[in-house]
């Protein structure tokens, strides 16, 4: 028998409501584990205190009044559910959380500034290359005409 099974059966053993087989098993466990005797004594003391305590008398309508009170509390909680079924405080937390997630997403999804620098550098290098090409063409001072003849820029 393990300790949990022992604990579950203490009150049955004290009140002598066990069958013979279970009672012998319980007593054998208690004999093998004398350190658990204090637990048995504690439960026995608690049972004696409960038996000697005065009983509480209630009115005959106590149960129905209690049930009516529970129902009225449940109904008042249902009518004041707040916003979209959330209490006002939980709705405020939910709104704040959604706002923070939105702001974080917007921040993480924006392009980084380093991409702009790389693009500017690429554009600048392309511009400088095209300026060099234009300079070379102007130095030659010849352009290709529509009919394939070469003309001078000075004309």
N, C-alpha and C positions, 0 to 999 in steps of 0.2 A: 504494500500500500504506500502511496506517495503522500507527501505532506498536504497537498490540496484536497485529496480524497479524505484524509484524516480530518482536516478542518471542516469539511462539509458534513461529516458524520458526528461531530462532537455533541451537538444538542440532541440528536437521536439516541446516542449512547447514554447521555445523562438522564433523559426522559424514559429510557428503557423501551424504545419503540423500534428496535432493530430485531431482525430475525437472528437466530442462534449462530448461524455461520458468519454473518457480518459482525456480530458482537465479538466472537472469538478472534476474528481477524483484527478488529480494532484493538482489543485488549493485548494481543500479541505485539502489534505495532507499538502500543504505549509501553509495554514491558521492555521492548528492544530500544526504545527512544525515551528514556525518563525525562529528558530535557523538555519534552512537550507536555508534561504534567501541569506545568504552570498555565499553559493555554487552556487546558481542561478546567482547572480551578477558576480561571478568569471567566470562562463561559458559564460555569455553574453559578458563580456569584452574580453574574448579570441576569441569568434566568430567575434566580431567587429575588433579586431586586425588582424585576418586572412583575413577578407574581405578587409581591407585597405592596406594590404601588396602588394607590386608589384608582378606581376606574373612572373614566371621564364620561359624564352623562351629557348628551346633546338632545336638542328638541327633535321631534319627529320630522319636522320640515327642514332639518339641517342639510340633508343631502340634496334636496331639490333647490334650496336657496344657494347652496354652494355651486351647483351645476349652472343655475341662472347667472350667477356672478361670473363664472368662467366664460360662459357664452357671451355676456356683455363685454367683457374685456377683449375677447377674440374679435367681436364685431367692431369695436372701436379701433382696434389695431388695423383691421382691414380697410376701414374708411379713411384712415390717416396714413396712407402708404407713402405719401410724398409725391415725388416727381417720377413718372414712368415706373412706379413700383419700388423705387429706391427711397430711402430716407433722405432728408435734405442734406445731411452731412455726407452720406455715401455718394449722393449724386454730385456734390461739390468735388469730392475726391476723384470720382470717375471723370468729370469734366476736366479737372486739372491734369489728370493722367493722359487723357486724349490730347489735350493741348500740348503737353510736353512731348508726346510721341510725334505729333505733327511738326513741331518746331525742330526736333532732332532729325526727323526725316528730311525736312527742307534743308537743314544745314548740311547733312551728309550727301544729299543728292545734287547740291550745287557744284558746278565745275570748279576745280581748284585753280588758284591763281597761277600756278606753275604752268598750266596748259596755255594760258594767255602769253606768257613770256616765250614759250617755245614757238608758238604760232607767230608772235611778233618777230622773233629771231629768224624764222624761216622766211617770212614776208620781207624782212629787211635784206636778207641775203639774196632773195630773188630779185628785189628791186635793184640792188647794187649790180647784180649780174646783167640785168636788162639795161641799166645805165651804161655799163661797159660795152654792151653790144651796140647801143645807139651811138656811142662815141666812135666806135670802130667804123660804123656805117657812114657817119658824118666825115670821118677822116678820108674815106675813100671817095666821098662825094658823088657816088654813082648809085642810082636806084634802078630797079628793074621796071620797065614800062609795061603796060598791058600787052602790047604786041611783041614783047620780048626784047625790044631795043634798050640800050642803056642810055640814060639821060643824066645830065649833071644836076646837082642840087642847086647850083648857082643860077640856072636858067629860069 
